[in-house]
């Protein structure tokens, strides 16, 4: 099937089937009417219209308001949303995320639950319509169903990682209240679905941008195996390495982009590094509002923006201090220092690294997220696609699995490969890292930050493989990786940073609660340990 990026992007932005029936975000979906079903005879060109609604709901989740990016980053040690002079306390929601005091009423985890099940329900519906002949596909039927199953499994991966013990629903017509499954059962289901779907998926990276092809599924499997010990208690490092090797040695043609910043700009659909992305468009496919959440309102004049940003989240100073000043990813990820008006050349704001506390900040406190490049004349939404999986992730997942299985020097070669572009224009010798260095602790000064900027704590030297954790932070900052990485390295449960201390029930905070509304609707659900209904 030959579908260009623009073709799939157009259909995905529409968010509807080509029959024009309904939005994929409509929770009260109706099945096809008899008249429409009898008149719908899909051809190969209609396939994107059939599968696009399953992907469509991810757009509202990943980069949207209190979405996946916020949940994964603001519960971790790189990004915070402190109260500002213009607001941002918002009933303490960001403070609770930072201090791990969220409850079953917290919106951000509920958003993940609802969006994931929206995609699952849509996938189940379309599979049912194909099975029942309401969507009469003949050519490529098995491949379409395989992709729907893979995308459904991706949604279940989000639930596996964030909520753990969730119902598994695959029958669209089953109206009974589903039974809750253990995290092990959800893990087994996701792995099985991906393994069964993968042989039928496309290997052509050029025609499947924004879709899960064979290489995207291999990358997802690698990610699941990387975290298997967290999910099930049993490590799967060798399986992670094998899945990474399948991508590295496959014919997908993925490689590191020459320029780190090009992976995140407003034309990043051309990047050879992106394996699976959620596409956005500033007009027709809105939802990427990271610039609105992070920039101070005065930065509107820097980019001649058509909308005024809100000035919320920023970098944790302790994390910024871990960077080598010559690491190009520092400038490519964060907006720092004086910012000048595009029309007058006058300085309009000077972003400072320091942030006193979560509840006492100035409008210019904290470096801002600039990884998703903001073009001049930007609207309230960005064109930049969200790279869920990219080739650097494959290399560093393999490096971590190698490191944890005793092949430190081989791991160091992969880490060096990723670091080379970060130091190419400054000091290339700094790209080199050794296996011995990767075995060392983290350079992060973990501890509680006082309002004067001093830190009281134990630091990060005691973290096993902490140097690799640092590498993951520098490479993937502001990409919704950090929560998962901190949990896997044991930091999420044990360390302090900024205004966060380990929770009194820290081990229960590695998964979010089942949303209160869901428990009220379904008596088969039991709340996750450590949370009240």
Backbone torsions as a table, in degrees:
resi	resn	phi	psi	omega
1	UNK	NA	124.3	-177.3
2	UNK	-106.7	100.2	177.6
3	UNK	-124.9	125.4	-179.9
4	UNK	-76.8	165.3	175.9
5	UNK	-55.5	-45.0	-177.2
6	UNK	-64.0	-37.8	179.0
7	UNK	-62.2	-51.5	-177.6
8	UNK	-67.7	-37.2	178.9
9	UNK	-61.2	-42.2	-179.8
10	UNK	-63.4	-44.8	-179.0
11	UNK	-68.0	-39.2	-179.5
12	UNK	-66.0	-37.5	179.0
13	UNK	-66.8	-35.3	177.2
14	UNK	-64.0	-36.3	176.1
15	UNK	66.9	21.7	-178.1
16	UNK	-135.5	161.7	171.4
17	UNK	-71.1	156.3	-178.5
18	UNK	-62.3	-16.9	175.7
19	UNK	-75.4	-9.9	176.8
20	UNK	74.0	29.3	-172.4
21	UNK	-78.0	-55.4	-173.2
22	UNK	-163.1	163.2	178.4
23	UNK	-76.7	147.4	177.9
24	UNK	-72.6	-10.8	-179.6
25	UNK	-94.2	1.8	178.8
26	UNK	-79.4	114.2	-177.4
27	UNK	-73.9	-20.5	178.7
28	UNK	-100.4	63.3	-174.6
29	UNK	-71.8	146.6	176.0
30	UNK	-110.8	148.4	176.2
31	UNK	-75.7	166.3	178.0
32	UNK	-58.2	140.8	170.7
33	UNK	-73.4	160.8	-178.1
34	UNK	-61.8	-37.3	-177.4
35	UNK	-66.8	-47.4	-178.2
36	UNK	-63.8	-44.9	-177.7
37	UNK	-60.2	-40.2	-177.2
38	UNK	-71.2	-22.8	-178.2
39	UNK	-97.1	-6.0	-175.6
40	UNK	-93.5	107.7	179.4
41	UNK	-119.7	85.0	-172.2
42	UNK	-68.7	144.1	171.9
43	UNK	-112.5	-176.6	-178.3
44	UNK	-56.8	-36.9	-177.8
45	UNK	-68.5	-16.3	-179.9
46	UNK	-87.2	-10.1	-175.0
47	UNK	-58.1	-44.7	178.1
48	UNK	-59.0	-35.1	178.7
49	UNK	-63.8	-30.2	-177.6
50	UNK	-78.0	-39.4	-175.5
51	UNK	-91.0	-21.5	-174.3
52	UNK	-57.2	-40.8	-179.1
53	UNK	-59.2	-27.3	179.8
54	UNK	-69.0	-37.6	177.2
55	UNK	-77.3	-25.4	-167.8
56	UNK	-58.2	-38.3	-175.8
57	UNK	-69.7	-21.4	178.6
58	UNK	-64.0	-27.0	-179.2
59	UNK	-62.2	-42.0	-180.0
60	UNK	-71.3	-20.3	-176.5
61	UNK	-89.2	-50.8	-163.0
62	UNK	-61.0	-52.1	-174.0
63	UNK	-114.6	9.5	-173.4
64	UNK	-84.3	-171.1	-176.7
65	UNK	-65.0	123.0	-178.3
66	UNK	46.8	46.1	-176.3
67	UNK	-97.6	-155.2	-174.5
68	UNK	-62.2	-44.3	179.5
69	UNK	-57.9	-46.3	-179.3
70	UNK	-63.6	-43.9	-176.9
71	UNK	-62.1	-42.3	-176.2
72	UNK	-77.4	-28.6	-176.6
73	UNK	-94.4	-40.7	-173.6
74	UNK	-79.3	-11.3	170.9
75	UNK	-88.1	-3.7	-174.8
76	UNK	-111.9	-158.3	-165.1
77	UNK	-111.8	15.3	-177.9
78	UNK	-111.9	-32.3	-171.9
79	UNK	-132.7	139.8	177.9
80	UNK	-135.5	160.8	170.8
81	UNK	-124.4	90.3	179.7
82	UNK	-79.6	161.8	173.4
83	UNK	-64.8	139.6	-177.8
84	UNK	-117.9	166.5	175.4
85	UNK	-57.9	-27.7	179.7
86	UNK	-96.5	14.0	176.9
87	UNK	124.9	-141.6	176.3
88	UNK	79.6	8.6	169.9
89	UNK	-76.1	-45.0	172.4
90	UNK	48.8	51.2	177.0
91	UNK	68.3	15.0	177.5
92	UNK	83.6	13.6	-174.6
93	UNK	-64.5	-38.4	-178.5
94	UNK	-76.4	-35.0	175.9
95	UNK	-63.5	-41.5	178.2
96	UNK	-63.7	-39.7	177.4
97	UNK	-62.9	-41.4	-178.3
98	UNK	-66.9	-39.6	-175.4
99	UNK	-96.0	6.3	177.7
100	UNK	61.9	34.9	178.8
101	UNK	-104.7	23.3	-179.8
102	UNK	-66.2	157.9	179.6
103	UNK	-123.8	-177.6	179.3
104	UNK	-72.0	-4.2	176.5
105	UNK	-98.4	-6.8	-176.1
106	UNK	-64.3	132.7	-172.4
107	UNK	-70.7	-41.6	-172.2
108	UNK	-56.3	-51.4	176.3
109	UNK	-64.4	-34.2	177.4
110	UNK	-62.7	-36.6	178.8
111	UNK	-61.1	-42.4	177.6
112	UNK	-62.1	-47.5	-179.6
113	UNK	-57.1	-52.7	-175.6
114	UNK	-64.5	-41.9	-178.0
115	UNK	-69.4	-41.4	178.7
116	UNK	-61.4	-45.6	-179.3
117	UNK	-71.2	-25.5	174.0
118	UNK	-63.4	-44.1	177.3
119	UNK	-67.1	-39.5	178.6
120	UNK	-61.9	-46.0	179.5
121	UNK	-62.0	-41.9	179.2
122	UNK	-64.4	-42.4	177.8
123	UNK	-62.4	-44.4	179.0
124	UNK	-61.4	-39.8	179.9
125	UNK	-63.5	-48.1	-177.0
126	UNK	-66.7	-40.2	176.4
127	UNK	-60.2	-42.7	178.8
128	UNK	-62.7	-41.9	-179.8
129	UNK	-65.6	-34.8	176.5
130	UNK	-70.0	-45.1	-179.5
131	UNK	-62.6	-35.8	-177.5
132	UNK	-85.7	-2.7	179.8
133	UNK	82.4	4.7	178.1
134	UNK	-69.7	-29.4	168.4
135	UNK	-114.3	95.3	-168.8
136	UNK	-81.3	75.7	178.3
137	UNK	-85.7	134.5	174.7
138	UNK	-113.0	-64.5	179.3
139	UNK	-72.1	126.8	175.9
140	UNK	75.9	16.2	-177.3
141	UNK	-57.9	-46.3	-177.3
142	UNK	-62.9	-38.7	-179.5
143	UNK	-67.4	-38.5	178.5
144	UNK	-64.5	-46.5	179.0
145	UNK	-63.4	-38.1	178.3
146	UNK	-61.4	-42.4	179.6
147	UNK	-67.5	-38.3	176.6
148	UNK	-62.7	-40.7	178.0
149	UNK	-66.4	-39.8	179.6
150	UNK	-65.1	-41.5	-179.9
151	UNK	-68.5	-39.1	174.5
152	UNK	-61.3	-40.2	178.6
153	UNK	-65.4	-34.8	175.9
154	UNK	-62.0	-42.5	177.3
155	UNK	-62.5	-39.2	177.0
156	UNK	-68.9	-29.9	173.9
157	UNK	-60.6	-43.0	177.6
158	UNK	-59.1	-40.9	178.6
159	UNK	-70.8	-40.8	176.5
160	UNK	-56.1	-45.4	-175.7
161	UNK	-73.9	-37.6	-171.0
162	UNK	-98.4	-36.0	-175.8
163	UNK	-116.7	-20.3	172.6
164	UNK	77.6	-75.4	-171.3
165	UNK	-101.8	95.9	-170.9
166	UNK	-133.5	159.3	175.6
167	UNK	-69.8	148.9	173.1
168	UNK	-110.7	118.2	-177.9
169	UNK	-123.2	123.2	179.0
170	UNK	-125.5	-8.4	-177.7
171	UNK	-106.6	110.8	-176.8
172	UNK	-64.6	-29.1	-174.6
173	UNK	-92.3	-2.6	178.3
174	UNK	-80.5	114.0	-175.6
175	UNK	-98.1	2.4	178.9
176	UNK	-72.8	156.1	178.6
177	UNK	-71.4	125.4	-173.9
178	UNK	-71.9	152.3	176.7
179	UNK	-85.3	145.7	177.1
180	UNK	-75.1	141.4	178.0
181	UNK	-112.8	154.3	176.5
182	UNK	-72.9	164.3	178.5
183	UNK	-62.7	-36.3	176.4
184	UNK	-61.6	-42.7	-179.8
185	UNK	-65.9	-39.1	177.9
186	UNK	-66.3	-41.8	176.1
187	UNK	-57.3	-49.8	-178.7
188	UNK	-61.2	-41.0	-179.7
189	UNK	-63.9	-47.2	-177.8
190	UNK	-62.4	-47.0	-179.7
191	UNK	-60.9	-45.5	-179.1
192	UNK	-62.1	-44.9	-179.8
193	UNK	-61.2	-43.1	-179.4
194	UNK	-67.6	-42.0	179.6
195	UNK	-63.7	-39.0	-179.0
196	UNK	-73.5	-33.8	-178.0
197	UNK	-77.8	-33.3	-168.3
198	UNK	-55.6	-44.3	-177.0
199	UNK	-61.9	-21.2	-177.5
200	UNK	-94.2	-3.8	-175.8
201	UNK	-87.2	156.5	-178.9
202	UNK	-66.9	145.1	172.9
203	UNK	-100.8	-0.1	-175.1
204	UNK	-87.9	102.8	-178.9
205	UNK	-67.8	-29.0	-175.1
206	UNK	-69.1	-27.9	-174.9
207	UNK	-106.6	7.2	-174.5
208	UNK	-127.8	25.4	179.4
209	UNK	-60.5	135.3	-178.7
210	UNK	83.1	-0.9	178.8
211	UNK	-120.5	160.4	175.6
212	UNK	-86.3	106.6	173.7
213	UNK	-97.0	-171.1	-177.6
214	UNK	-58.4	-39.1	-175.7
215	UNK	-75.0	-33.5	174.9
216	UNK	-64.6	-38.8	178.4
217	UNK	-68.8	-39.7	175.8
218	UNK	-61.3	-40.4	178.6
219	UNK	-65.5	-41.7	177.3
220	UNK	-62.9	-42.0	176.6
221	UNK	-61.5	-41.7	177.6
222	UNK	-59.4	-42.1	179.7
223	UNK	-63.4	-41.8	179.7
224	UNK	-67.5	-42.8	177.5
225	UNK	-65.3	-36.1	178.5
226	UNK	-58.7	-35.3	-177.3
227	UNK	-103.6	13.1	-174.8
228	UNK	-59.3	-37.7	-178.9
229	UNK	-64.3	-35.2	176.0
230	UNK	-67.8	-43.2	-175.0
231	UNK	-74.2	-38.1	-170.4
232	UNK	-126.4	-13.0	-174.7
233	UNK	90.6	-5.9	-178.8
234	UNK	-118.4	117.6	179.3
235	UNK	-69.1	149.6	178.9
236	UNK	-134.1	53.0	-175.1
237	UNK	-64.6	-41.2	-178.2
238	UNK	-65.8	-38.0	176.9
239	UNK	-66.4	-35.7	176.0
240	UNK	-62.4	-45.1	179.4
241	UNK	-61.7	-43.1	-178.8
242	UNK	-63.5	-40.8	179.3
243	UNK	-66.9	-39.7	176.9
244	UNK	-64.0	-43.2	179.6
245	UNK	-61.7	-34.5	178.6
246	UNK	-61.3	-35.6	177.6
247	UNK	-77.2	-45.3	-177.9
248	UNK	-61.6	-41.3	-176.2
249	UNK	-96.0	-0.7	-178.3
250	UNK	-79.3	-178.4	-177.3
251	UNK	-103.7	26.6	177.3
252	UNK	-72.4	-21.3	177.9
253	UNK	78.4	14.9	-179.8
254	UNK	-76.0	145.0	178.6
255	UNK	-157.4	165.5	176.1
256	UNK	-65.1	133.8	175.6
257	UNK	-65.9	147.0	178.8
258	UNK	-60.2	-36.2	-177.3
259	UNK	-120.5	124.7	-179.7
260	UNK	-55.1	-43.9	-175.7
261	UNK	-65.2	-25.7	-178.3
262	UNK	-69.5	-17.9	178.9
263	UNK	-71.2	-14.9	-171.5
264	UNK	-127.3	4.6	-175.9
265	UNK	-81.7	-175.8	-174.1
266	UNK	-77.6	1.0	172.5
267	UNK	-124.5	32.2	-172.5
268	UNK	-73.4	-2.7	173.7
269	UNK	-66.2	-12.4	177.3
270	UNK	-90.2	-4.9	-175.9
271	UNK	-69.5	130.8	177.9
272	UNK	-73.9	-3.5	-175.3
273	UNK	-90.1	-24.4	-172.6
274	UNK	-80.3	123.0	-179.0
275	UNK	-95.7	-41.2	176.1
276	UNK	-145.6	125.9	-177.9
277	UNK	-130.6	156.0	168.8
278	UNK	-101.3	111.7	-175.1
279	UNK	-74.6	145.4	175.6
280	UNK	-131.2	158.0	175.6
281	UNK	-142.8	138.6	-173.6
282	UNK	-67.4	-17.2	-178.8
283	UNK	-117.6	-50.7	-171.1
284	UNK	-97.6	-13.8	-179.4
285	UNK	-138.8	59.9	-173.7
286	UNK	-72.2	166.3	179.5
287	UNK	143.5	-25.9	176.3
288	UNK	-83.8	97.9	-176.6
289	UNK	-118.7	25.8	-176.5
290	UNK	-59.0	-34.5	-179.9
291	UNK	-68.8	-33.3	179.1
292	UNK	-68.9	-35.3	-177.2
293	UNK	-77.8	-23.9	-171.7
294	UNK	-106.2	-33.6	-175.0
295	UNK	-77.8	139.8	170.2
296	UNK	-66.2	149.0	-179.8
297	UNK	-51.7	-30.5	-179.6
298	UNK	-68.5	-21.6	178.3
299	UNK	-67.7	-9.7	174.4
300	UNK	-54.9	-36.5	-177.2
301	UNK	-76.2	-23.2	178.7
302	UNK	-67.4	-39.2	-175.8
303	UNK	-108.1	7.3	-178.1
304	UNK	50.1	45.8	-174.0
305	UNK	-69.9	151.9	177.6
306	UNK	-90.0	1.5	178.1
307	UNK	-145.0	148.8	-179.4
308	UNK	-89.0	120.8	179.9
309	UNK	-69.1	171.3	-167.9
310	UNK	-108.5	-16.4	170.5
311	UNK	72.0	57.7	-176.7
312	UNK	-109.3	-84.6	-167.0
313	UNK	-79.4	160.6	-176.0
314	UNK	-158.7	178.8	-178.2
315	UNK	-82.6	145.7	169.8
316	UNK	-72.7	124.4	-177.8
317	UNK	-55.0	-37.3	179.8
318	UNK	-60.3	-34.9	178.3
319	UNK	-71.7	-42.1	178.8
320	UNK	-58.0	-36.6	-178.2
321	UNK	-67.2	-13.5	179.5
322	UNK	-79.2	-20.2	-175.9
323	UNK	-69.4	144.1	162.1
324	UNK	-72.9	128.5	-178.3
325	UNK	-57.3	-21.0	179.6
326	UNK	-93.0	2.4	176.5
327	UNK	-74.7	115.9	-176.9
328	UNK	-61.9	-20.1	179.5
329	UNK	-69.1	-20.8	176.7
330	UNK	-62.5	-52.1	179.0
331	UNK	-69.6	-32.8	-177.2
332	UNK	-76.7	-15.0	-176.4
333	UNK	-105.3	-33.4	-170.7
334	UNK	-122.3	143.0	172.9
335	UNK	-93.6	118.1	-169.7
336	UNK	-131.5	148.6	171.3
337	UNK	72.6	-158.7	-174.7
338	UNK	-64.9	139.1	177.6
339	UNK	-123.6	135.7	-170.0
340	UNK	-117.3	145.3	179.1
341	UNK	-62.1	135.1	179.4
342	UNK	-68.2	-25.1	-175.4
343	UNK	-97.9	-35.9	-176.0
344	UNK	-107.3	-18.8	-177.0
345	UNK	79.2	1.3	-179.2
346	UNK	-82.7	147.5	177.3
347	UNK	-69.6	130.8	-179.5
348	UNK	-108.5	-25.4	176.8
349	UNK	-161.3	151.4	-179.3
350	UNK	-125.8	102.4	-177.2
351	UNK	-74.8	124.3	-179.7
352	UNK	-102.7	146.6	-179.2
353	UNK	-65.0	-38.3	-171.5
354	UNK	-69.2	140.8	172.2
355	UNK	-133.9	116.0	-173.6
356	UNK	-63.9	-47.6	-177.4
357	UNK	-166.5	175.7	179.2
358	UNK	-69.4	-21.6	-175.4
359	UNK	-120.3	14.1	-179.7
360	UNK	-146.2	75.6	-174.0
361	UNK	-127.5	152.9	171.7
362	UNK	-90.0	167.6	-175.8
363	UNK	-66.6	-22.8	-178.4
364	UNK	-104.7	8.8	178.5
365	UNK	-72.1	132.3	173.8
366	UNK	92.6	134.9	172.7
367	UNK	-69.9	146.7	-173.0
368	UNK	-106.5	157.1	-178.2
369	UNK	-71.5	116.9	178.0
370	UNK	-122.3	9.4	-176.5
371	UNK	-60.1	-40.5	179.1
372	UNK	-88.9	92.0	-167.3
373	UNK	-50.8	138.1	-177.1
374	UNK	-104.7	117.9	-178.5
375	UNK	-85.0	156.8	177.0
376	UNK	-60.7	136.7	-178.9
377	UNK	80.9	17.9	-177.0
378	UNK	-58.5	145.0	174.5
379	UNK	-88.4	-165.6	177.2
380	UNK	-77.8	3.3	176.2
381	UNK	-139.0	147.8	-178.0
382	UNK	-97.5	153.0	173.2
383	UNK	-78.0	-18.8	-171.5
384	UNK	-62.6	128.2	176.2
385	UNK	-78.5	153.8	178.2
386	UNK	-93.5	114.9	180.0
387	UNK	-81.4	96.4	-179.6
388	UNK	-66.5	-44.4	177.1
389	UNK	-128.4	133.9	175.1
390	UNK	-139.4	165.9	-170.5
391	UNK	-62.7	-35.0	177.7
392	UNK	-59.9	-34.0	177.8
393	UNK	-64.4	-41.1	178.5
394	UNK	-60.4	-46.0	-179.4
395	UNK	-62.8	-41.9	-176.4
396	UNK	-79.8	-26.8	171.6
397	UNK	-64.8	-44.1	178.2
398	UNK	-63.6	-40.3	179.5
399	UNK	-60.0	-43.6	-179.4
400	UNK	-65.2	-43.6	179.5
401	UNK	-63.2	-39.1	176.0
402	UNK	-64.2	-44.2	-179.3
403	UNK	-60.5	-42.1	-176.7
404	UNK	-75.7	-11.5	177.6
405	UNK	-110.8	15.7	171.1
406	UNK	94.7	5.2	-179.9
407	UNK	-105.1	64.2	-172.6
408	UNK	-64.6	-40.7	-177.2
409	UNK	-68.1	-38.2	176.9
410	UNK	-65.6	-38.0	176.4
411	UNK	-62.5	-40.8	-178.2
412	UNK	-63.5	-34.1	178.1
413	UNK	-62.1	-39.3	179.5
414	UNK	-70.8	-40.9	178.3
415	UNK	-63.8	-41.2	177.6
416	UNK	-60.7	-40.9	179.1
417	UNK	-58.0	-40.6	179.4
418	UNK	-72.1	-37.4	-177.2
419	UNK	-71.4	-22.0	-171.2
420	UNK	-58.5	-42.1	-179.0
421	UNK	-71.7	-25.2	-179.2
422	UNK	-69.7	-26.4	-178.3
423	UNK	-115.7	7.8	-175.8
424	UNK	-57.9	-39.9	-174.9
425	UNK	-96.9	4.5	-179.9
426	UNK	-120.9	-78.6	179.3
427	UNK	-138.8	92.3	-176.0
428	UNK	-56.1	-25.6	-179.1
429	UNK	-64.9	-24.8	-179.5
430	UNK	-74.0	-10.4	178.4
431	UNK	-69.9	-25.6	-175.4
432	UNK	-71.7	132.6	174.9
433	UNK	-135.3	146.3	-177.5
434	UNK	-105.6	163.0	175.8
435	UNK	-61.0	-37.6	178.9
436	UNK	-61.7	-41.1	179.1
437	UNK	-64.9	-38.7	179.8
438	UNK	-66.2	-22.9	178.6
439	UNK	-78.3	-12.0	-176.4
440	UNK	-79.5	173.8	-179.4
441	UNK	-77.6	-176.4	-177.9
442	UNK	-86.4	150.0	176.0
443	UNK	-87.0	-2.3	179.6
444	UNK	-67.8	129.0	178.4
445	UNK	-85.5	80.6	-178.7
446	UNK	-69.3	140.0	-179.4
447	UNK	152.5	170.0	179.4
448	UNK	-77.1	132.3	178.2
449	UNK	-89.2	129.0	172.3
450	UNK	-79.2	164.2	-177.5
451	UNK	-65.1	-21.1	176.8
452	UNK	-83.7	2.2	178.0
453	UNK	95.3	-12.4	178.1
454	UNK	-73.0	157.5	-175.7
455	UNK	-123.9	133.9	176.1
456	UNK	-113.6	113.7	-178.9
457	UNK	175.5	-168.1	-172.6
458	UNK	-99.8	-4.6	-177.7
459	UNK	72.5	-163.3	-175.4
460	UNK	-124.5	10.1	-176.1
461	UNK	-64.8	-20.3	-177.0
462	UNK	-90.1	3.3	-178.0
463	UNK	-83.4	118.2	177.3
464	UNK	-59.7	132.6	-177.9
465	UNK	58.8	29.3	-176.4
466	UNK	-61.8	-29.6	178.5
467	UNK	-64.0	-36.3	176.7
468	UNK	-68.5	-37.3	174.8
469	UNK	-58.8	-39.7	175.2
470	UNK	-60.4	-45.0	-179.9
471	UNK	-59.1	-41.8	178.6
472	UNK	-63.6	-37.6	178.0
473	UNK	-64.3	-45.6	-178.7
474	UNK	-67.1	-37.2	-177.2
475	UNK	-78.2	-36.5	-169.7
476	UNK	-117.3	17.7	177.6
477	UNK	-54.4	138.1	177.4
478	UNK	63.4	29.4	176.2
479	UNK	-120.9	16.3	178.2
480	UNK	67.4	30.7	177.0
481	UNK	-98.8	-25.6	-157.3
482	UNK	-68.9	-40.4	179.5
483	UNK	-56.4	-50.3	-177.6
484	UNK	-60.8	-42.5	-179.3
485	UNK	-65.9	-43.6	180.0
486	UNK	-63.1	-38.0	177.6
487	UNK	-63.2	-45.3	-176.9
488	UNK	-64.4	-32.7	-179.6
489	UNK	-90.7	1.8	177.4
490	UNK	79.3	6.3	-176.0
491	UNK	-81.4	-37.3	-177.1
492	UNK	-55.4	-34.9	-174.3
493	UNK	-92.0	-14.9	-166.2
494	UNK	-125.4	-21.9	-170.2
495	UNK	-104.6	157.8	173.1
496	UNK	-105.4	147.9	172.7
497	UNK	-154.3	145.1	-179.1
498	UNK	47.7	-115.1	179.4
499	UNK	-103.5	20.2	-177.5
500	UNK	-108.6	130.1	169.9
501	UNK	-116.6	155.8	178.4
502	UNK	-54.1	135.4	-179.5
503	UNK	-66.5	151.0	180.0
504	UNK	-63.2	-23.5	173.6
505	UNK	-120.8	56.5	-169.2
506	UNK	-57.9	-39.0	-176.3
507	UNK	-65.2	-27.0	178.9
508	UNK	-76.9	-15.0	-175.8
509	UNK	-84.6	0.4	176.9
510	UNK	-75.9	-12.3	167.6
511	UNK	-130.3	153.5	179.4
512	UNK	-85.1	161.9	178.5
513	UNK	-71.2	159.2	168.5
514	UNK	-70.3	129.3	-178.4
515	UNK	-54.2	138.8	-176.8
516	UNK	-57.1	-41.3	-179.2
517	UNK	-62.2	-35.3	-179.6
518	UNK	-68.4	-38.5	178.1
519	UNK	-67.2	-38.2	178.3
520	UNK	-64.8	-30.9	-178.4
521	UNK	-84.3	-26.0	-172.9
522	UNK	-131.1	103.9	-178.7
523	UNK	-67.3	-8.6	178.0
524	UNK	-79.0	-7.8	-177.4
525	UNK	-93.8	136.8	173.9
526	UNK	-114.9	135.6	-177.8
527	UNK	-63.6	146.1	176.7
528	UNK	-62.8	150.6	-178.1
529	UNK	-57.5	140.9	176.2
530	UNK	91.8	-2.5	-178.6
531	UNK	-122.3	144.5	172.9
532	UNK	-92.1	149.2	177.6
533	UNK	-68.6	NA	NA
